[in-house]
Amino acid sequence: MLKDLHKSYSMLPRVQQKYANLFISDVQSGEITIDPTMTFRDYIALYMRKSEDARIARIVRRLGCYENLLRKLLDR
């Protein structure tokens, strides 16, 4: 999977390259176990979703707003 990721890395948009680097780092450090049913693009999407969830949680915590309303606003 890492070989495939390295081959297609330059074709990824810059935003996805950031998460691809995080994924590669986690694999190399042993922090993540690769699931053979997932593609590297699945992992990139997962990392992006986790990052967005963390960002939303910080905003909710700092502003005290409702998470569901914030998500609806961001989806628009």
C-alpha positions, -999 to 999 in steps of 0.1 A, spaced: 0 0 0 28 24 8 44 17 -25 11 26 -42 9 57 -22 44 68 -31 37 62 -68 5 84 -68 15 109 -42 23 137 -67 -11 133 -82 -29 140 -50 -41 175 -43 -20 194 -18 -45 190 10 -46 152 6 -7 151 5 -7 165 40 -28 136 53 -9 111 32 22 123 50 5 118 83 -6 83 73 29 73 61 44 86 93 18 66 114 25 34 95 63 38 97 61 45 135 38 15 140 9 36 153 -15 22 128 -21 -13 116 -30 -15 79 -64 -30 71 -61 -49 38 -97 -40 29 -89 -3 29 -71 17 2 -47 45 8 -74 69 -3 -98 54 23 -71 62 49 -66 97 36 -104 103 38 -104 88 73 -76 111 84 -93 141 69 -126 133 87 -108 128 120 -91 162 116 -124 179 107 -141 163 137 -113 175 160 -115 210 146 -153 211 152 -148 197 187 -123 226 195 -147 252 181 -177 238 201 -155 236 233 -142 272 229 -174 289 218 -199 267 235 -221 264 204 -241 234 194 -222 208 174 -251 198 153 -259 234 143 -222 240 135 -220 209 113 -251 220 94 -236 255 89 -203 240 77 -221 216 53 -237 245 35 
